[in-house]
Structure formats: structure tokens, C-alpha cells
């Protein structure tokens, strides 16, 4: 019998047994309710852990996106530099070709 109840003086045996049976049922239900609370606490902790992991994943994705943008900028610049160099080579070749045609070379 739980310690938060005690029999009244003069209660009959049938009354005492009935009261004990009812209080035991209520106590069992109360313990199940407390167990559900503990399960909810564990679920909340798992959610907190998952939330932290999600924040870490988001930070990693942002860093990765930033790295991709930086790499794209480098490649963009390199392609444009190659394009300018190729154009300069083409113009130089054209100039030399024209000088050869004019006999000035």
C-alpha cells in the first residue's frame, strides 16, 4: 500500500480491502503516467540532439555552398583569362600573317 494513505480507525475489513484495491489501481496508473513522462523526456532529448545535428548539417551545407561559389569564381576568372590570352594570340597571329602577306616581315 502506498505511503500517502492510511486506514481510518474503525474501518471494516471489507472497506479496508476495497480501499487498498482501489488505491493500488490508482497508484499503478500514476506510475504508468510517470513512465510516460520519462519517455517524453527521452524523446525531447533525442529531438534536441537531432536539432543540433540538423544545425551542424546546415552549417556544413552553407560552408560547402560558399566553397563552391569560391571555386566557381576561380574557374570563371581562369576561363576569362584564357579567353583574353587566346584573343591576344589570335590578334598577334593575324598581325604577323598580314605582315607576311605585305612582305614586311
C-alpha positions in Angstrom: 0.0 0.0 0.0 1.4 3.5 -0.9 2.7 5.6 2.0 0.4 8.5 1.2 -2.7 6.8 2.5 -3.5 5.0 5.8 -6.6 3.3 7.1 -9.0 5.2 9.2 -9.6 3.8 12.6 -12.7 1.6 12.8 -12.9 0.8 9.1 -14.3 -2.6 8.3 -12.1 -5.3 6.8 -14.1 -5.2 3.6 -13.8 -1.4 3.4 -10.1 -1.5 4.0 -9.5 -4.2 1.4 -11.7 -2.3 -1.1 -9.9 0.9 -0.4 -6.5 -0.8 -0.8 -7.5 -2.4 -4.1 -8.7 1.0 -5.5 -5.6 2.9 -4.3 -3.3 0.2 -5.8 -5.1 0.6 -9.2 -4.7 4.4 -9.0 -1.1 4.0 -7.9 -0.4 1.7 -10.9 -1.9 4.2 -13.2 0.1 7.0 -11.6 3.3 5.1 -12.2 2.4 4.5 -15.8 1.8 8.2 -16.2 5.2 9.0 -14.7 6.8 6.4 -17.0 5.1 8.2 -20.0 6.6 11.4 -18.7 10.1 9.8 -18.6 9.6 8.6 -22.2 8.6 12.1 -23.2 11.7 13.5 -21.6 13.8 11.0 -23.6 12.0 11.8 -26.8 12.7 15.5 -26.1 16.4 14.8 -25.6 16.5 12.9 -28.9 14.8 15.8 -30.6 17.3 18.2 -29.1 20.2 16.0 -30.3 18.6 15.8 -33.8 18.1 19.5 -33.9 21.8 20.1 -33.0 22.7 17.7 -35.7 20.5 19.5 -38.2 22.1 22.8 -37.3 25.5 21.2 -37.9 24.4 19.8 -41.2 23.0 23.2 -42.3 26.3 24.9 -41.3 28.2 22.3 -43.3 26.0 22.9 -46.3 26.5 26.6 -46.1 30.2 26.2 -45.9 30.1 23.8 -48.9 28.0 26.2 -50.9 30.4 29.0 -50.1 33.3 26.8 -51.2 31.5 26.0 -54.5 31.0 29.7 -55.1 34.6 30.5 -54.4 35.7 27.7 -56.8 33.2 28.9 -59.4 34.7 32.4 -59.1 38.3 31.0 -59.7 37.2 28.9 -62.7 35.2 31.9 -64.1 38.3 34.1 -63.8 40.6 31.5 -65.3 38.3 30.9 -68.3 38.1 34.6 -68.9 41.9 35.0 -68.6 42.3 32.1 -71.1 39.8 33.7 -73.4 41.7 37.1 -73.3 45.0 35.3 -73.9 43.6 33.3 -76.8 42.3 36.5 -78.3 45.7 38.2 -77.9 47.4 35.2 -79.6 44.8 35.3 -82.4 45.4 39.0 -83.0 49.2 38.5 -82.8 48.9 35.7 -85.4 46.7 37.9 -87.6 49.2 40.8 -87.4 52.1 38.5 -88.3 50.1 37.0 -91.1 49.3 40.4 -92.5 52.9 41.5 -92.3 54.0 38.3 -94.1 51.4 39.0 -96.8 52.6 42.6 -97.2 56.2 41.4 -97.2 57.1 43.5 -94.2 58.5 40.5 -92.3 
